[in-house]
Each structure stands twice: as C-alpha cells, then as structure tokens.
Amino acid sequence: MEDLRTLLPRKDSRMVLLRQTSKLEHWTTGERFALDNHVVALNDHSIFELLIDDTFGFSYGIRIALCEDSLIPSGDKIWLIGMRREC
C-alpha cells in the first residue's frame, strides 16, 4: 500500500486504480483483456502486465505486474508484484 500511496497520493486516484484492478476477477489466463483493460503476457508467460488507461485521468498509464499462483487452480489467486506509471 505504501507504493500505491507514493504513486497516487490522492485517495480518489487510489480508489479508481483498485476498481480497475478488481476487473482481474473476470480475467482468465490467455485472454488479452480483463473487461476493458488490456493484459499482456511478458517474456516467460508466467508474469503478466495489466495496462490501465482510465479515461478520467486518475490512473492513466499505470502498469501493474502480476502472476498467478501455480499451486492452486487457475483463476483462484493472483499476486500483484508491482506497479509503475508511464511518463
């Protein structure tokens, strides 16, 4: 949460980002979108990147790295690794 507060100091911005991230509940491995957010598989296809371009500008250009827990059934647990904002 400290990284999130540093990246987005405004509470409204953090809430928009968390709402966008919750769209991962509707995503399954191999799909290119989590509802309206683009998901890209990185080099080894075990780490993915969620690209958020919120139209209100609160969280434009945010990239969130994530991976799935391979020890439990697919789609049950997603781990957020980190995030950054595009300049």
C-alpha angles and dihedrals in degrees: 000000000000090000089050092051091049093048095043112022094179115084091218090057092051091050091052090050093049090049090052092047091051087067086079086081086075095047127097126191113275096029117117095215139046096205101299098346120095117235120199126194111226126218102296096034093233094090120059135190124220111208114207121193103168110194093220091064096238094115106012115159098011117154118196121193115212142166136194123241104248093198094069130049114291116270096022100096132022122184120210108218102183146312141224139181122239114234 
